[in-house]
């Protein structure tokens, strides 16, 4: 089935947009890429919108697109691979340190890129940075209910522990505060006291880095790139 993505480039692009850019695609039988994706079983129609058929397909598709990105530009993957043991402390994943290193690495490698690049590639590159760190002992996936152009929740499973990291496009402080509330609601759903947020900010006067925010009895680690 993966070979079909190479045989049908329009379908390949449509599925990539759904996964990484959060495109909300409605079913249209006259759209050839959509029709082919449904025919091959990659996506299904649910509530008049298109969803990846199941979690197994979604995981394999993410692996395929991340491999494509790695072949196109291996630098961010190589940085994630470098000294990856530093992100594991007593067998536990240190997500805060991962965010700190990603912010520095992304800014160094792609800080001079335009807004379109950051919006389209930022989330893809964070998953590419994360992949070699958790590979073999963990997995990550995007929660379908929160996948859209502005935000998506990345669920990381590592050796029996679960972490929630919201990946979002910055649209001002008010929007960011709503994002923080949405994330805490999602933390409640997973019964977690700590959550993570990675914001891609296009403001020229932005302050990059990682900070800790206390919201009630929960802790939010927020990174800005």
N, C-alpha and C positions, 0 to 999 in steps of 0.2 A: 504493500500500500504506500509506503514511503516513496517508492520509485515513481508513483503516480504524480507526486508533487513536482518532480523534475520534468515529467512529461507534460504537465499542465501548469505553466508558469503563472497564469492569471489566478487559478485556484490557489496556488502556493502563496501568492501575494495577499489574497483575501483572508486566508487562514492566519497568516502572520499578523495582519492588521487586527484581527479579532483577539489574538493572544497577547500581543505586546502593546498595541495602541488603544485597545479597548473599544474598537469600532462597534457600534450597535447596528448590526445589519439585519434588516427585515427580509423575510423570504420573498423572493421574486423569481418565479419560474422562468422569466425571460432573461435573467442574469446568468450567463453561461458559467461563470466561475462558481456561483452559488449552486446552480443546478448540478454541476459536476461534483462539488463537495458533498452534497446530499446523496447523490447517486453512489459515490464510493464509500459512503458511510462515515466520513470524517466529522460531519456536523449533523445536527438534528434540528427540527423546528419545534420550538417550545414557546407557547404564548406569543405566537406570530413573530418571534425573533429566533435568531440562529444561535445555537450553543454547540460546543464540542461534544461529541456523542457520549463520551464517558471519561473517567479519570485516567484510565490506562492509555487511551489514545492521546489525551491531553499531555500526559507525562512524556510519551514518546515524541509527540510533536514539538514540545519545548526542547527536548534533547536534540532533535533534528535541527531546529532553527538556531539553537545556541552553537551547535557544531558548525553550521554555515557561517555564523558571525565570527567564530573563532578562526576559521580558515581565512576569512576576509581581513580580520584584524586581531592578532593573537596577543597583543600587548596587555590588555586588561585581564585576560585569562592567566597569562604568565605571572602577573602581579599577584593574583589570587593564589596561585600555586606556590609562590615564593614564601618560604618560611611559614607554611600553612599551620604548622603545629603551634604557632604563637596564638592562634585563635581558639585553641582548646585548653582549658584550665581544669585539671583534675577530672578529665573526661566530659566536661561540660562545655558547650559552645558559648563563646564570649561574643555575642552579637554586637554589643557596643563597640568593641575593638574592631570588628569587621566594618562597621559603619565609619569609624574614624579613619581607617586605612583607605576605604573606598573613596571618601570625600577627598583626601589628599591625592590619591592616585588619579581619580577622574579629573580633578582640577589641573593636575600636572599634564595629563595626556590630552585632554580635550577642552581645556578652559578657554581656548581661543575660538572654539566652534560656534556657529550661529544657533539661534533659538530653535530652529526647526530640527537641527541635528540632536540637540539635547532632549527635546520632547519625544522624538521618534526613537532614539537609541538609548536614552538614559536607563530606562527600566530593563531593557534587554541586557545592557552592559553590567548592571548590578547583579543580575542572575548569572551572568557569565563569570563575574568576579567570585560569586558565592559558590559556584558549582564545584571547583576543585577542592574547596575547603570541606564541604560536607560529603563529597563523593565517597561511596562505599559504606558510610555510616549514617547517612541521612538523605532526605529528599525535600523538595519544595514544590509548591504549586500555588496558583492564583485562585482565590475563591471567586467562582463565576458570578455570584450575586453582586460583587463590588467591582467588577471589571468594567471600566469606562475610560474615556479619554482623560478624565481629570484625576482619577484615583483607582487603585486596585490594592487589595490586601493579599500580601504574600504570606503563606503559611509555611513555616519551616519545621520539619520533624527531624530531630537528631537524637539518636539513642534513647528514645522513649520520652524526650522532652519536646514541647511544642512552643514555638515562638511566632508572634504575629508582627509583621512589619508592613505598614502602609506605605506604598509608593505613590507619590502624588505630584502634580504639577502646581507650582505656587501661583495663587491668584489673589494675593493680599492677605493682610493679617486677619481680617474677619473670616475669610474663607478658611484660613489655616486653623482658626479656633474651632470652626465647625468640624474640620477634619479631625482635630484632637478629640472632640466629643464623640464623633463617629467611631474612632478607634477605641475609645474607652468602652463604648457600648459593645463593640466586637470582643474586647477583652473579657467583658462580663459573660458573653456567650460561651467563651472558651474557658472561663473560670481562671483567668490569669490576672496577676497583680502588676505585671510589667509588660509594656508594649513598646514598639519601635516605629518611628516614622522617618522616611527619607523623602525630602522635598527637593524637587528640581526647580530652582529659582532663576528667572531670567532678568531680575532687577540688577542693573549695573552696580548699585550701591549695596548689594546683598552682603550679609555677614555669614560666611561659610563656617562650618564646624559642627560640633556636637554638643548639645546641652541636655540637662535633665530637668524635667518639669514634673511637679507633684500635683496630682489631681485627686483630691480626697485621699483615699488610702491606696491609690495606684501611682505607679511611676511610669512616665513616658520619656523615652530617650529619643530625642529629635535631632536628626542630621539634616544639614542644608548644603547643597552643592550648586 
